[in-house]
């Protein structure tokens, strides 16, 4: 013989958390389900993240250089530690050169 179960209210605001929740009462226990607190980024948030990434990417010429360096290491033309040292050294000198150029252009008033 099947018993008819009571359907809980669709949703109610709990006093303890102030969030929308649904309570299910079962024999011997009850469960309370809360609506998750998710932040959905806006279009401006995503555009800001994309612009930040684009600012920190190397130029297309440097990407080709790093790709060629990786290909040489993958084909064992040069050893991978040598390729890593060349790549890191190039990146450091590029950033140092860019910082020196910005310093000169800013102080030549």
C-alpha positions in Angstrom: 0.0 0.0 0.0 1.5 3.3 -1.1 1.5 6.3 1.2 1.0 9.8 -0.1 4.0 11.9 0.7 3.8 15.6 1.5 5.4 17.9 -1.1 7.5 20.6 0.5 7.0 24.2 -0.3 8.8 25.2 -3.5 11.2 27.6 -1.8 11.4 29.7 1.3 13.9 32.1 2.8 15.7 30.7 5.9 16.2 32.9 8.9 19.7 31.7 9.6 21.3 32.3 6.2 18.9 34.7 4.5 19.2 32.7 1.3 16.5 30.9 -0.6 16.3 27.3 0.5 14.2 24.2 0.2 13.6 21.8 3.1 12.7 18.1 2.6 11.4 16.3 5.6 12.0 12.6 5.6 11.3 10.0 8.3 14.1 10.4 10.9 15.9 13.3 9.2 15.4 16.5 7.2 17.6 18.0 4.4 17.9 21.6 3.6 19.0 22.6 0.1 20.4 26.1 -0.5 20.6 28.0 -3.8 24.3 28.3 -4.6 26.0 31.7 -4.4 27.7 31.9 -7.8 29.1 35.0 -9.3 28.5 35.1 -13.0 31.1 37.4 -14.7 29.8 40.1 -17.0 31.0 40.9 -20.5 33.2 43.7 -19.1 34.8 41.3 -16.6 35.7 38.9 -19.4 36.9 41.6 -21.7 39.2 42.9 -18.9 40.7 39.4 -18.4 41.2 39.0 -22.2 43.0 42.3 -22.4 45.2 41.4 -19.5 46.3 38.2 -21.2 46.9 39.9 -24.5 49.1 42.5 -22.8 51.3 39.8 -21.4 51.6 37.6 -24.5 54.8 37.8 -26.5 54.7 39.4 -30.0 54.0 37.1 -33.0 57.7 37.2 -34.0 58.7 36.0 -30.5 56.0 33.3 -30.5 57.6 32.0 -33.8 61.0 32.1 -32.2 59.9 30.2 -29.1 58.0 27.7 -31.4 61.1 27.2 -33.5 63.2 26.7 -30.3 60.7 24.2 -29.1 60.7 22.3 -32.4 64.5 22.1 -32.4 64.4 20.7 -28.9 61.6 18.2 -29.8 63.6 17.0 -32.8 66.7 16.7 -30.7 68.7 19.1 -32.8 69.6 20.9 -29.5 69.1 19.5 -26.0 66.0 20.8 -24.1 68.0 22.4 -21.2 69.9 24.5 -23.8 66.6 25.5 -25.5 65.2 26.4 -22.1 68.2 28.6 -21.2 68.0 30.3 -24.6 64.3 30.9 -24.2 64.5 32.2 -20.7 67.5 34.4 -21.5 65.7 35.9 -24.5 62.6 36.6 -22.4 64.6 38.3 -19.7 66.6 40.5 -22.1 63.4 41.4 -24.0 61.7 42.6 -20.7 64.9 44.4 -19.5 65.2 46.2 -22.9 61.5 47.2 -22.8 62.0 48.6 -19.3 65.1 50.5 -20.3 63.3 52.0 -23.3 60.3 53.1 -21.1 62.7 54.7 -18.6 64.5 56.7 -21.3 61.3 57.9 -22.9 59.8 58.9 -19.6 62.8 60.9 -18.3 63.6 62.8 -21.6 61.2 65.8 -20.9 
